[in-house]
Amino acid sequence: MTSPAPLNISADQSVASADSSPASADSSPAPGTAPVSALDAPPAPAPSTASTASASALSIPRMVVPDVARGLMLLGIAIANIATVWLVMPGAPGGDLGGIVRDSLWDKLTILFTAVFVHARGFPMFATMMGFGVGMIAASLYRRGYPLGKARGVIARRYGMLAIFGVVHMVFLFWGDIMMMYGLMGMLLATMIAMRTRTLLIIAGVLFVLGTLGSVGLAVFIDFTDIGRQLMGDPTATADAFTSSTYLGSVGFGALALVMQVVSSPF
C-alpha cells in the first residue's frame, strides 16, 4: 500500500522538488505502519541550495489578484444590500431589486443588470475565494514543516476568530452578516485537509443533494406562506419582520437571526 500523495501545491513545485530527499523516492511505508499524510511527515533535510530556494519562496510578494477579487465582491454585496435591505421600496414593481419609478427605462435596465451581475454573484465567488484562501494557508504551513494536527489547529483558530467577529456584527450591527457562516465553514474545512479525493467527492455529492432538497423546500415555504415571506424580508409581505423602531429591538432580532443561522448551519 502506497502513501497518499503530498498536497498538490503547483506554485511551489520547484521548492518541493528542491526540498525532497533521496529517501522520499521510496513511497512504500515499512510493514505494519500506516500511510502518512504530507503534513504529518517531518520536513526532510535539505542542502543549502534548497534552503535558499525555500527562503526565497517564503519571501514571495503578496498576491494582488485575490485582494482585488475580494474588493469587487464586497462592492457587489454593498450594491445588492442597498436595494434589498437598506432602501427597499415596498409595493413598487421590482421593489426587492431597487424598484421601478414611473415606468423608468433606466430603472428597468439597472434592475436587469444588478439581477444578472450583482445579486447572489458574491456567494459563489466568496466560496471560491475562501477555498483558495484555505489552500494558500495550508500551503504556507506545509512549506514551513507544520504537522497535520498543528496545521489544522492554526486554520481552525483563524476562522474561529472570523466567526466571533461575525457573531458581534450580526447581533449589534447587521442581522445579515455572513462572516459567522464562513468562519464555521472554515473551521470545518480545517478538518478536511489531506483527505483523499474520493472522500471529498462523496462528501460534496451528499451535500449537493441535501442542499438542493433544502433549497426547493425553502422556496416552497417562502412562496406559499406569509410567515416565510416575512422572515425573508419580502416587501410584499403583510409586515416587515426586519424593521424595529429601537436599537434594542434591532439587537433582539440580530440575536434571533444568530440562533436561526446556527440551527440551520448543519443543513
C-alpha positions in Angstrom: 0.0 0.0 0.0 1.5 3.3 -1.1 1.3 6.5 0.9 -1.1 9.3 -0.2 0.4 11.9 -2.5 1.6 15.1 -0.9 -0.6 18.2 -1.1 -0.9 19.5 -4.7 0.8 22.9 -4.4 1.5 23.8 -8.0 3.0 27.2 -7.2 5.7 25.5 -5.0 6.6 22.6 -7.2 10.2 23.8 -7.6 10.5 24.3 -3.9 9.0 20.9 -3.2 11.4 19.2 -5.6 14.4 21.0 -4.2 13.4 20.1 -0.7 12.8 16.4 -1.4 15.4 14.0 -0.1 16.6 10.8 -1.8 14.8 8.7 0.8 11.5 10.1 -0.4 11.8 8.1 -3.6 10.6 5.0 -1.7 6.9 5.7 -1.3 6.2 2.3 0.4 5.9 2.5 4.2 7.5 -0.1 6.4 5.5 -3.2 7.1 2.8 -2.7 9.8 2.9 1.1 9.5 0.0 3.4 8.4 0.3 5.8 5.4 1.4 9.3 6.5 0.0 12.5 5.1 2.3 15.1 3.7 1.6 17.4 6.6 2.3 14.6 9.1 5.8 14.0 7.7 8.7 15.9 9.3 10.4 18.3 6.9 13.2 16.5 5.0 16.8 17.6 5.5 17.7 19.9 2.6 21.0 21.1 1.1 22.0 24.7 1.3 20.7 25.4 -2.2 17.2 24.1 -1.2 17.3 26.2 1.9 18.0 29.3 -0.2 15.1 28.3 -2.5 12.8 27.8 0.4 13.7 31.1 1.9 13.1 32.9 -1.4 9.8 31.2 -1.7 8.7 32.4 1.7 9.6 36.0 0.7 7.3 36.0 -2.4 5.4 39.3 -2.6 1.7 39.3 -1.7 -0.6 38.3 -4.5 -2.8 41.2 -5.5 -5.4 39.4 -7.6 -7.2 37.7 -4.7 -7.4 41.1 -2.9 -8.9 42.7 -5.9 -11.4 39.9 -6.3 -12.4 40.2 -2.6 -12.8 44.0 -3.0 -15.1 43.6 -6.0 -17.2 41.0 -4.1 -17.6 43.4 -1.2 -18.7 46.1 -3.6 -21.2 43.8 -5.1 -22.6 42.9 -1.7 -23.0 46.6 -0.8 -24.8 47.3 -4.1 -27.1 44.3 -3.5 -27.9 45.2 0.1 -28.8 48.8 -0.8 -31.8 47.6 -2.7 -32.7 44.6 -0.7 -32.2 45.7 2.9 -31.5 49.4 3.3 -33.6 51.2 0.7 -36.4 48.8 0.0 -39.4 50.1 -1.9 -42.5 48.1 -0.7 -45.2 47.9 -3.3 -43.2 49.2 -6.2 -42.6 47.0 -9.2 -39.3 45.2 -8.7 -39.2 46.6 -5.2 -36.8 44.0 -3.9 -34.3 44.9 -6.6 -34.4 48.6 -6.3 -37.9 49.4 -7.7 -39.2 50.9 -10.9 -40.4 54.5 -10.6 -42.9 55.9 -13.2 -42.1 53.0 -15.5 -38.5 54.3 -16.0 -36.5 52.5 -18.6 -33.3 53.3 -16.7 -34.7 51.6 -13.6 -35.6 48.6 -15.6 -32.1 48.4 -17.1 -30.5 48.8 -13.7 -32.6 46.0 -12.2 -31.7 43.8 -15.1 -28.0 44.5 -14.8 -27.9 44.0 -11.0 -30.1 40.9 -11.1 -27.7 39.3 -13.6 -24.3 40.6 -12.4 -24.7 41.6 -8.7 -27.4 39.7 -6.7 -26.2 36.4 -5.4 -23.0 36.6 -7.5 -21.0 37.2 -4.4 -21.8 33.8 -2.9 -20.1 31.6 -5.4 -17.1 34.0 -5.7 -16.8 34.2 -1.9 -16.9 30.4 -1.7 -14.2 30.1 -4.3 -12.0 32.7 -2.7 -12.5 31.1 0.7 -11.3 27.7 -0.6 -8.4 29.4 -2.3 -7.5 31.2 1.0 -7.6 27.9 3.0 -5.4 26.3 0.4 -2.9 29.1 0.5 -2.7 28.9 4.3 -2.3 25.2 4.1 0.5 25.5 1.5 2.3 28.1 3.7 2.1 25.8 6.7 3.3 22.8 4.6 6.3 24.7 3.4 7.2 25.5 7.0 7.0 21.9 8.1 3.9 22.0 10.2 2.5 18.6 11.1 -1.1 18.0 10.1 -2.7 18.3 13.5 -0.9 21.7 14.1 -1.8 23.0 10.7 -5.5 22.1 11.3 -5.4 24.0 14.6 -3.9 27.1 13.0 -6.6 27.3 10.4 -9.4 26.5 12.8 -8.3 29.3 15.1 -8.1 31.8 12.3 -11.6 31.0 11.1 -12.9 30.8 14.7 -11.9 34.4 15.2 -13.8 35.3 11.9 -16.9 33.5 13.3 -16.6 35.6 16.6 -16.4 38.8 14.6 -19.5 37.6 12.7 -21.5 37.0 15.9 -20.7 40.5 17.2 -21.5 42.1 13.8 -24.8 40.1 13.4 -26.2 40.9 16.9 -25.1 44.5 17.3 -24.8 45.9 13.8 -26.4 44.0 10.9 -28.5 40.8 11.1 -27.5 39.8 7.5 -23.9 39.1 8.5 -22.1 36.3 6.6 -18.8 36.2 8.5 -20.0 33.8 11.1 -21.1 31.3 8.5 -17.8 31.5 6.6 -16.0 31.2 9.9 -17.8 28.0 10.8 -17.2 26.6 7.3 -13.5 27.4 7.6 -13.3 25.5 10.9 -15.0 22.6 9.2 -12.6 22.7 6.2 -9.7 22.6 8.6 -10.7 19.0 9.5 -10.7 18.1 5.8 -7.1 18.9 4.9 -5.3 15.9 3.5 -8.5 13.9 2.9 -8.5 11.6 -0.1 -10.1 13.0 -3.3 -12.6 10.2 -3.3 -13.7 11.0 0.2 -14.1 14.7 -0.7 -16.2 13.9 -3.8 -18.5 11.7 -1.8 -19.0 14.5 0.8 -19.6 17.0 -2.0 -22.2 14.8 -3.7 -24.1 14.2 -0.5 -24.1 17.9 0.4 -25.2 18.8 -3.2 -28.3 16.5 -2.9 -29.2 17.7 0.6 -28.6 21.4 -0.4 -30.8 21.0 -3.5 -33.6 19.4 -1.5 -33.3 22.1 1.2 -33.4 24.9 -1.3 -36.5 23.6 -3.0 -38.2 23.2 0.4 -37.3 26.7 1.4 -38.5 28.2 -1.9 -41.9 26.5 -1.4 -42.1 27.7 2.2 -41.3 31.3 1.2 -43.6 31.4 -1.8 -46.7 29.8 -0.2 -46.6 31.0 3.4 -46.9 34.6 4.7 -44.6 34.0 7.6 -42.0 32.7 5.1 -42.2 36.0 3.2 -41.8 38.0 6.4 -38.8 36.0 7.6 -37.1 36.6 4.2 -37.9 40.4 4.3 -40.2 40.2 1.2 -41.6 43.8 0.8 -44.9 42.3 -0.4 -45.5 40.6 3.0 -48.1 42.0 5.3 -45.3 43.0 7.8 -41.6 43.6 7.7 -40.0 41.4 10.3 -36.6 43.1 9.9 -37.6 46.6 11.0 -37.5 47.9 14.5 -38.1 51.4 15.9 -35.4 50.9 18.6 -31.8 49.8 18.7 -32.6 47.3 21.4 -35.3 45.8 19.2 -32.7 45.5 16.4 -30.3 43.8 18.7 -33.0 41.4 19.8 -33.7 40.5 16.1 -30.0 40.1 15.5 -29.8 37.6 18.3 -32.8 35.8 16.8 -31.1 35.7 13.4 -28.0 34.4 15.0 -29.9 31.5 16.6 -31.6 30.7 13.3 -28.4 30.6 11.4 -26.6 28.4 13.9 -29.6 26.0 13.9 -29.7 25.9 10.1 -25.9 25.6 9.6 -25.8 21.7 9.7 -28.4 21.7 6.8 
